[in-house]
Amino acid sequence: MIKERHFFPGSNTSKGFHSFFQYILPLKDAKRLFYIKGGPGTGKSYFMKKIGQTFADKGYSIEYFHCSSDNESLDAVLIKELGIVLLDGTAPHINDPKVPGALDEIIDFGVCLDEKNLSLSKNDIMNVDNKIKDSFKRAYSYFAAARAVHDDWSYQNNKALDRNKLKDLKKKLKDSILETNLEGLGEERHLFATAFTPNGIISYVNTIYDFCEKIYVLKGGPGTGKTEVLSYLKEEALINGHNVEVFHDPLIPERIEHLVLPELSIAILTSNEINKQSFSGIEIDMETLLDKDHITSASHFIKESQDTFYTLLEQGLKNLVNCKKLHDEIEQFYVDNIDFKCRDHISEGIMNRLMKY
């Protein structure tokens, strides 16, 4: 049984912030959803961590969903067996109940704020918030520029890719992985295992597949066919009735980074230019599908693109660091104006209710 997993429900990308919050838990599988409202620094993440740890200690499987703007904070926590989710419902997430009362409800830590005193800092808060928006915009501009250079790097590799070898590899992997077919169509779940954060490129991939008995590792740079293999295997798995967890690339969100087939206990992972992870498993070197003569002739262009890509990516990450510093300034306004006894009273009430489930 999977006891603890960590994901990002959204990520900072070359296209701005990309969200997969709807895949935390489908409404049809949910028993209760709690949307926690309140300003930054009011203890939402702390409360979710406490809930997660309490139920983990009782033997439940817990999924933690981290914030890409501060990976040490949580956007959500899921108690899997109970079908209970607690989500951050404040900006920029703005999650609200879909079936109020019957399925989901709001926990409002905002009622514990000293609104009168906090209003005196309104202009200061708004000023810092505007600076945060500017820093995010700048970060996304650098990520977009890095993506453009990355496309050239990918183009050079893709130009050297032997399509017949790639076709044979896809079929070979499909026959090896999808040995059995089920009735109906499988379901897909989309999240991030890796994200661009103020702490750099953070990956929780090691928590998503440690239950798997069979691991395939696609190793290679951009444009070597990894995405095509993963997209093909995803579609074939779904058609053959298998559920698929799809983990997306933080630079190019439409690109797949990893696949996990939970019921088959199989993971297909990529060791790539962004996560730079090493995995133990059946390794497939995608570079062997490339025409070596073309790669040699284009080596100068590839090296130039590599260096520029990482320079631009680093500048984008530096701007995320600035976003976090500014966000900490805003948090302090709220920390200074919250009644912690009031918040703890609300937290204890919710905890007692959850225990009854």
C-alpha positions in Angstrom: 0.0 0.0 0.0 1.2 3.5 -0.9 1.5 5.4 2.4 2.9 8.9 1.4 3.3 10.6 -1.9 4.2 14.2 -2.8 3.2 16.2 -5.9 2.8 19.7 -7.3 -0.8 20.4 -8.4 0.5 23.4 -10.4 3.8 24.8 -11.6 5.5 27.9 -12.9 6.2 27.2 -16.6 7.2 28.9 -19.8 3.5 29.6 -20.3 2.9 31.1 -16.9 1.3 29.2 -14.0 -0.2 25.9 -15.1 -2.8 24.2 -12.9 -3.9 20.6 -12.5 -5.8 21.2 -9.3 -8.9 19.5 -10.7 -7.0 16.2 -10.6 -6.2 16.2 -6.9 -9.4 14.2 -6.4 -12.3 13.8 -8.8 -15.6 15.0 -7.3 -17.1 11.6 -8.0 -14.5 10.0 -5.6 -14.7 12.6 -2.9 -16.5 12.2 0.4 -15.7 15.7 1.7 -13.7 18.8 0.5 -12.7 21.6 2.7 -11.6 24.9 1.1 -9.4 26.9 3.6 -9.7 30.6 3.2 -7.6 33.3 4.9 -4.7 35.5 4.1 -1.1 34.4 3.7 0.6 33.4 7.0 -2.7 32.4 8.7 -1.6 28.8 9.1 -3.4 27.0 6.3 -0.3 25.0 5.3 0.6 24.2 8.9 -2.9 23.0 9.5 -2.9 20.7 6.4 0.5 19.3 7.4 -0.9 18.5 10.9 -3.9 16.8 9.4 -1.7 14.7 7.1 0.7 13.7 9.9 -2.2 12.8 12.3 -3.9 10.5 9.8 -0.6 9.1 8.5 0.1 8.0 12.1 -3.2 6.2 12.1 -2.1 4.2 9.0 -3.9 6.1 6.2 -2.3 6.8 2.8 -1.6 10.6 2.5 -1.0 12.6 -0.6 0.7 16.0 -0.1 0.4 18.7 -2.8 3.1 21.3 -2.6 3.0 24.9 -3.7 5.4 25.6 -6.6 5.9 29.2 -5.3 7.1 27.8 -2.0 7.6 24.0 -2.0 7.8 23.9 1.8 4.1 25.0 1.9 1.1 22.9 0.9 -1.7 23.7 -1.5 -3.6 20.6 -0.5 -3.6 17.3 1.4 -5.6 14.2 0.6 -6.5 11.4 3.0 -6.9 8.8 0.3 -9.0 6.0 1.9 -11.4 8.5 3.4 -11.8 10.6 0.2 -11.2 13.8 2.2 -9.3 16.7 0.8 -8.3 20.0 2.4 -7.3 22.7 -0.2 -5.9 26.2 0.0 -8.8 28.3 -1.3 -7.0 31.7 -1.4 -5.4 33.6 -4.3 -3.9 32.6 -6.6 -5.8 29.3 -6.3 -9.3 30.7 -5.8 -10.9 27.3 -5.2 -14.5 27.3 -4.2 -17.2 24.7 -3.3 -18.8 23.0 -6.3 -21.6 21.3 -4.3 -21.9 23.5 -1.1 -23.0 21.6 2.0 -23.6 18.3 0.3 -19.9 17.7 -0.6 -17.7 20.7 0.2 -17.5 23.7 2.5 -15.3 26.6 3.4 -13.1 26.8 6.5 -12.5 30.5 7.0 -9.4 31.5 9.0 -10.1 35.1 7.9 -12.6 35.6 10.7 -9.6 35.5 13.1 -8.0 38.5 11.5 -8.0 42.0 13.0 -9.5 43.6 9.9 -9.6 47.1 11.3 -5.9 47.1 12.1 -5.0 45.2 8.9 -6.8 47.8 6.8 -4.2 50.4 8.0 -1.6 48.4 6.0 -3.8 48.1 2.9 -1.7 50.3 0.6 1.6 48.6 1.7 0.1 45.1 1.1 -1.2 46.1 -2.3 2.2 47.7 -3.2 4.1 44.5 -2.3 1.5 42.4 -4.1 2.1 44.4 -7.3 5.8 43.8 -7.0 5.2 40.1 -6.7 3.1 40.1 -9.9 5.9 42.0 -11.7 8.5 39.4 -10.5 6.4 36.5 -11.6 5.9 38.1 -15.0 9.7 38.5 -15.3 10.3 34.9 -14.2 7.8 33.7 -16.9 9.5 35.8 -19.5 12.8 34.2 -18.8 11.2 30.7 -18.8 9.6 31.5 -22.1 13.0 32.6 -23.5 14.6 29.5 -22.1 11.9 27.5 -23.9 12.7 29.1 -27.2 16.3 28.2 -26.9 15.3 24.7 -25.7 13.3 24.3 -28.9 16.4 24.8 -30.9 18.4 22.3 -28.9 15.5 19.8 -29.3 15.3 20.6 -33.0 19.0 19.5 -33.6 18.5 16.2 -31.7 15.1 15.6 -33.4 16.7 16.1 -36.8 19.1 13.3 -36.1 16.4 10.9 -34.8 15.9 7.7 -36.6 12.1 7.4 -36.9 12.1 3.7 -37.7 14.2 2.9 -34.6 11.8 5.0 -32.6 8.8 3.2 -34.0 10.3 -0.2 -33.2 11.1 1.0 -29.6 7.5 2.2 -29.0 6.1 -1.2 -30.1 8.6 -3.2 -28.1 7.8 -1.2 -24.9 4.0 -1.5 -25.5 4.3 -5.3 -25.9 6.4 -5.5 -22.7 4.3 -3.2 -20.5 0.8 -3.8 -21.7 0.6 -7.6 -21.6 -3.1 -7.6 -20.5 -6.1 -5.7 -21.8 -9.1 -4.7 -19.7 -12.6 -3.8 -20.6 -13.5 -0.2 -21.0 -11.3 2.8 -21.0 -8.8 3.8 -18.3 -8.8 7.0 -16.4 -6.0 9.6 -16.4 -4.7 11.9 -13.7 -2.4 14.8 -14.4 0.0 16.4 -12.0 3.6 17.6 -11.7 6.4 15.7 -10.0 8.9 18.4 -10.7 8.5 22.2 -10.5 10.4 25.5 -10.8 10.4 26.9 -7.2 12.3 29.6 -5.2 14.4 26.7 -3.9 15.4 25.8 -7.5 14.2 22.8 -9.5 12.5 20.5 -7.0 11.4 17.0 -7.8 9.3 14.6 -5.7 9.5 11.9 -8.3 11.0 9.4 -5.8 7.8 9.4 -3.9 5.5 8.7 -6.8 6.9 5.3 -8.0 8.5 3.6 -5.0 5.6 1.1 -4.9 6.3 0.0 -8.5 7.8 -3.4 -9.1 9.0 -2.6 -12.6 10.8 0.7 -13.7 11.7 1.8 -17.2 14.0 4.7 -17.6 14.2 6.8 -20.7 17.5 8.6 -20.8 18.3 11.4 -23.2 18.2 15.1 -24.0 15.4 17.1 -25.6 14.2 15.9 -29.0 15.4 12.4 -28.6 11.9 10.9 -28.7 11.1 10.5 -25.0 7.9 12.5 -25.2 6.6 10.6 -28.2 7.2 7.3 -26.4 5.4 8.4 -23.3 2.5 9.9 -25.2 2.1 6.7 -27.2 2.2 4.5 -24.1 -0.2 6.7 -22.3 -2.8 6.5 -25.1 -2.3 2.7 -25.5 -2.7 2.1 -21.8 -5.9 4.1 -21.6 -7.4 2.4 -24.7 -6.6 -1.0 -23.1 -8.4 -0.1 -19.9 -5.5 0.9 -17.6 -5.5 3.9 -15.3 -2.6 6.3 -15.9 -0.9 8.9 -13.8 0.6 11.5 -16.1 3.3 13.8 -14.7 4.1 16.9 -16.8 7.2 18.8 -17.6 7.6 22.1 -15.7 9.1 24.0 -18.7 6.7 22.7 -21.3 3.5 21.7 -19.5 2.0 19.8 -22.5 5.1 17.6 -22.5 5.1 14.4 -20.4 7.9 13.8 -17.9 6.8 10.5 -16.3 4.1 7.9 -16.4 2.9 5.6 -13.7 0.5 2.7 -14.2 -0.6 2.0 -10.6 -2.6 -1.2 -11.1 0.3 -2.7 -13.2 2.9 -1.5 -10.7 4.9 0.0 -13.6 6.6 3.4 -13.9 8.1 4.8 -17.1 10.4 7.6 -16.0 12.7 10.1 -17.8 16.1 11.2 -16.8 16.3 14.5 -18.6 17.9 17.9 -18.9 15.7 19.5 -16.3 15.3 17.0 -13.5 18.8 15.5 -13.9 17.7 12.5 -11.9 19.2 9.0 -11.9 16.9 6.0 -11.5 17.5 2.3 -11.1 15.6 0.2 -13.6 15.5 -1.0 -17.2 17.5 1.9 -18.9 16.8 2.9 -22.4 19.3 5.3 -23.9 17.5 7.5 -26.4 20.7 8.9 -27.7 21.3 5.6 -29.5 18.4 6.5 -31.8 20.3 9.5 -33.1 22.5 9.8 -36.2 26.0 10.4 -34.7 27.3 12.2 -37.7 24.6 14.9 -37.5 25.1 15.3 -33.8 28.8 15.7 -34.3 28.3 18.3 -37.0 25.8 20.2 -34.9 27.7 19.9 -31.6 28.6 23.6 -31.5 25.0 24.7 -31.9 23.8 22.2 -29.3 26.4 23.4 -26.8 25.5 27.0 -27.4 21.8 26.2 -26.9 22.6 24.2 -23.7 24.6 27.0 -22.1 22.1 29.7 -23.0 19.2 27.6 -21.9 20.6 27.1 -18.4 21.6 30.7 -18.1 18.0 31.9 -18.9 16.5 29.2 -16.6 18.6 30.3 -13.7 17.5 34.0 -14.2 13.9 32.8 -14.1 14.5 30.9 -10.9 16.2 34.0 -9.3 13.0 36.0 -9.9 11.0 33.3 -8.1 13.3 33.8 -5.2 12.4 37.4 -5.2 8.7 36.5 -5.3 9.1 34.4 -2.2 10.9 37.2 -0.3 8.1 39.6 -1.2 5.5 37.1 -0.2 7.1 36.7 3.2 6.7 40.5 3.6 3.0 40.2 3.0 2.7 37.2 5.3 4.1 39.2 8.2 1.2 41.7 7.9 -1.2 38.9 8.5 0.8 37.1 11.2 0.9 40.4 13.1 -2.9 40.6 12.9 -4.3 37.2 13.5 -5.8 35.8 16.7 -4.0 32.4 16.9 -6.4 31.1 19.6 -9.3 31.7 17.3 -7.6 29.9 14.5 -6.6 27.0 16.7 -10.2 26.7 17.9 -11.4 26.4 14.3 -8.6 23.9 13.5 -9.5 21.7 16.5 -13.2 21.7 15.5 -12.3 20.5 12.0 -9.9 17.9 13.4 -12.6 16.5 15.7 -15.0 16.3 12.7 -12.5 14.5 10.6 -11.8 11.9 13.4 -15.5 10.9 13.1 -15.0 9.9 9.5 
